[in-house]
Amino acid sequence: MPDQPIEQEQAAQARHREKMQKRKKMQDQEVASKSIEKGLLMVNTGPGKGKSTAAFGMVLRTLSYGQHVVVVQFIKGAWDTGERRALERFDDLVEWHALGEGFTWETQDRNRDIAACERAWAVARQAFARPDVALVVLDELNVALRYDYLPIKQVLADIAARVPGQHVVVTGRNAKPDLMKAADLVTEMGAVKHHFKNGVKAQQGVEF
């Protein structure tokens, strides 16, 4: 009976190989069935950490192909972040517009917040009209929309009118239902555990 474990292992390997072959065939068929290429509207929302970080990862991928990116920050534009420092090294391909003045509980001035968001949106609209811009990041736009600093109908109309093929990614908690309905991709970051709740402050390289 000494050969039985070997035979069992060989049988297990054969079953696994057959299973993976079937899965690969189905996956290949699924990929081959997709033929549409278009500019996407993507939304990163939810209470979890990583919404802007995911958007900046997309920025890096876009830059790797030598394509231009415009980043517009609506709320936390006053922050000195590691992402901004790193991406500004690609100053020939990245335009960074930090036009927010901090979170609304910091400014405590609704009119001032609205004015800042309107200035930021004017920059975003210019980017939407540029065929040389492959990706527009609207960082924390969801926060501005939540407080009605910008009209959602106008925002959606301007995004829809962008040049063909241009991708747009919107970040921030509490994305509006109308925005999520219009989006091609919506990712909700879940909050399972966060060190901030245990008294750990924001740190370089992690939060900024």
Salt bridges, closest charged atoms under 4 A:
GLU18 OE2 - LYS22 NZ 3.69
ASP28 OD2 - LYS24 NZ 2.66
GLU30 OE2 - LYS34 NZ 2.71
ASP80 OD2 - ARG85 NH2 2.57
GLU88 OE2 - ARG84 NE 2.85
GLU95 OE1 - HIS97 NE2 3.53
GLU95 OE2 - ARG130 NH1 2.84
GLU101 OE1 - ARG112 NE 2.65
GLU101 OE2 - ARG119 NH2 3.52
ASP132 OD2 - ARG130 NH2 2.81
ASP139 OD2 - LYS76 NZ 3.97
GLU140 OE2 - LYS76 NZ 3.16
ASP148 OD1 - LYS176 NZ 3.32
ASP158 OD2 - ARG125 NE 3.41
ASP184 OD1 - LYS38 NZ 2.85
GLU207 OE2 - HIS195 NE2 2.62
